[in-house]
Amino acid sequence: MKTETVIHPSSVVEPGARLGAGVRIGPFCHVSADAVLGDGVELVSHVAVRSATTIGAGTKVYPMATLGAPPQNMRHKGGRTTLTIGANCTIREGVTMHVGTDSSRGATEVGDNGNFLAYAHIAHDCIVGKNATFANGATLGGHCEIGDNVNIGGLTAVHQFVRVGDNAFLAGCSAIVGDVIPFAIASGNRAKLRGLNIIGLKRSGLSHSELHLLRRAYRTVFDRSHLIAENIVRARVEFADSPSAMKIIDFISSRGKRQYTMPPLKAGADDDSDDDV
């Protein structure tokens, strides 16, 4: 890694900003006094890093991105809130990520190794896990919680306060208005579950037998001949030895009063159409 910090003369870095080793700031950037740029961060050009924003080592930010702007929330009164972005992220053109609100958790957090394509948006008080992929125009409303290894398709919007579990796949041009369980595929307007993310699960190394258990657990949990609360009780016993199935069960059980879990398109059905599982 180059240890020399390079700042283009057309850029403004306010006194108080902390820059790590090897930071490179291209033309026409603005870095606020409360910002922290980790080692090897690169701002290509025309990037605004505002407020109390911390960017992790090795992250590269492309032109016209704005990181740390005030939240689009009328309850915010201007108090100091934060945005923290993890290491080794790619943040493409026009991406926006906002700090938290002083009337809520006060922090927006983005994990390591994220890939945020052009014009993606992360709103105030969101938590985004590791290895996220947001395609062009993917948008989070405020207070969303996105797990690890989540892939969000282009022009998909996630409603405020929605949770998305680990390894979920949200198809492009979808409206996500309810919680999406781990490992699932969701698509449509308004979106419904379309089965499990079998391709992603295989890539993650999940065993053939565990995939079978997950499919059985999915059908058990969403069996519409019983209340979902009854299904959860039954599934806890039947799939107690399956960590992946228990992740789905625990995810549903932990939902708040303001949340509901997105159901399948058809009763207990999945159409992931992978006949090898």
N, C-alpha and C positions, 0 to 999 in steps of 0.2 A: 504493500500500500504506500502511495506517495504521502510523505509527512508534511509537505509544504502546503500551507493554506493559500488559496488563490481567490482573490475577490476582484471582479471586473470593476474598473473605475466608474462605470455608469450605475452601479448598484449602491444601495444604502444599507449599511449594517449599523443599527443604532448602538450607542454605548451601553454596555451591560449584557449584550448578547454573548453567549458562550459558544465558541466554535472549537470542535475537536480537531485532531490532526488530520491533515489531508483533505479538509473541506474545500470544495470548489463551488464558487458562486459566480454564475455567468451574468450576462448583461441584463440590466434593468430589473433586478430583483430587489425586494425590500424585506429585511429581517428585523423584527421588533426587538426591543431592549430585553424582553422577558423570554426570548426564545433560546433553545438549546439545540445545537446541531451536533450529532455524534460524529465519531471518526469516519472519514471517507464519504460523508453525505455530499451529494452533488445536486445543486439547483441549476438546471440547464440554462434557463433564461426566463424573464418575466414571471417569476414566482413570488408570491406574497406569503410570508410566514409571520403570522400575527399573534398577538397575545402571548399567553404562557403555553407555548407549543414546544414539545420535545420531539425530535426526530431521531430515530435510532440509527446506529452505525450502518454504513453501506447502502442506505436508501437513496434512490435517484428520483428526482422530481422534475417533471417536464413542463414546458411553457404554459402559462396562464392558470396553473393550479393555485388555489387559495387555501391555505391551511391555518386554522385557528381563528377564523372570522367569528364574530359574535353569533350566538344562537338565534335562529328565527323563531323566537318564543317571546310573547309579550309579557310573560311573567318574569323574565330576566331583568334585573335591576342594575346590571353593570358591574356586579362584583367579580373578583378575580376567580376565574374558573380555568380548566386546563384541557389540552388535547395532547395525548401521548401516542406516538406512532412508533411501532417496533422497528427492529433491524431488518435490513435487506429487503425492503419493500420497493416496488416499482409503482410510481404514481404518475399516470399519464396526463395528457393535455386536458386542462379545464376541470380537473377533479377538485371538489370542494369537501372539506372536513371541518366541522365547527366544534368550538369548545363547548363544555357543558353549561348548564344553567345554574345560577345561584339559588334557585328555588327547588332544585332537585339534587341529584348526586354530584353535580358540579364538575364532572369529568367525562370526557370522551376518550375511549381507549381502543387502539388498533394493534393487533398482534404482529409478530414477526412474519416475514416472507409473504406478505400480501401482494397481490397483483391487481391494481385498480386501473381499469382502462378508461378511455377518454370520457369525461363528463359524469363519471360516477359521483355519488353524493352520500356522505355519512353525516347524519344530523346530530344534534346535541344529545349528550348523555348516552350514546350508544356504546356497546361493548362488542368488538369484532375479534374473533379468535385468530389463531395462527393459520397460515397457508390459505387465506381467503382469496377467491378470485371473483372480482366484480367486473362483468363485461360492460361495454359502452352504455352509459346512461342508467346503470343500475342504481337504485335510490333507496335509502333507508329513512323512514320517519324517525322522530325522536324516541329515545329510550328503548331501542331495539337491542336484543341480545343475540349475537350470531356466533355459533360454535366454531370449532376448528374444522378445517378442510371443507368449508362450504363454498359452493360454486353458484353464483347468481347470474342468470342470463341477461342479455342486453335489454334495456328498457323495462326491466321488471321493477315494480315498486313494492316495498315492504311497509305495511301500515305501522304506525307508532305503537310501541309497547309489545310488538310481536317478538317471540323467541323462535330461533331456528336452530335445531340440534346439529351435533357434529355430523359431518359427511353427507349433509343433505344437498340436493341439487334442485335449484329453482329455475324452471325453464324460462326462456326469454318471453317478453311481452306479457308477463303474468301479473296479477294483482294478488298479493299475499296478505290476507286479512286475518289469518289465524295462525296459531303456533304450528310449526312444522316439526314433526318428530325426527330424531336422529335417523340417518341412513335413508331417508325417503326422497322420492321425486314428487315435486308439486308443480302444477301448471294450470293455466286457464284464468279466466276473468269471470267471477271470482274463483281463485285457484282451489283445486282439490288435490288430494294425494293421488298419485298414479302408480303406486307401488314403491318398491325399494330401489335404491340406487345401486343396482347389481354390478354394473360396470365399475363404478367407483369403489365398491366394497372388494371386488376381486383385485383391483389395483392396489388396494391397501393391504392385501395379503390375508384377508379373512378366509378361513378354511371352508371347504365344501360343506362339511357337517354343520358348521356355525351358520352358514347362509341358509341351510334348510331350517334350522331352528328359528332364525329371524323371520323367515316367511311364515312359519307356523304361529309365531308370537304375534306378528302383524295381523293375521286373520283372526286370532283369538281376541286381541284387544278391540278390533273393530267389528266384531260379531254383533250385528244389529238386532239379533233376537234377544239380547240382554242389554241392560244399561251398561255404559262404559265403566262405571264404578264397580259393577259386579265383575265385568271382564278383567279389570285390573287385579282384583283380589284373586281370581282364578289363575291369571297369568303369573302372578308372583310365586305361586306354588309350583305351577307346571314348568316354569322356565328359570327357577332359582339358580340353576347351575350354568346359565348362559349369561356372561357379562354383557354381551351386545344386546340381548333381549332386555336385560334389566336396565340398561341405559335408556331404552325407549319407555319402559314402565316408570322408571323414576322421573324421567322428563315430564311425562303427563301428570304424574302425581304431584309434582312441585309447582304446577301452574298457579298463578294468582287468581284472585276473584275477578279481575278485569279481563282475564284471558280465556280463550277457548281453544281447543285443539282442532286443527283442520282435519276433517274427515276424508275418507276415500271417495272417489268418484262414484263407485258402486258399493253396495253393502258388502263389506269385508273383502272387497276384490282388489287385486293388483294387476296392472297391465304392463309390467316391466318387460314382459315378453322375452325372457331369457330361458330357453328350454333346457339349457345345460345345468340348471340349478335344481 
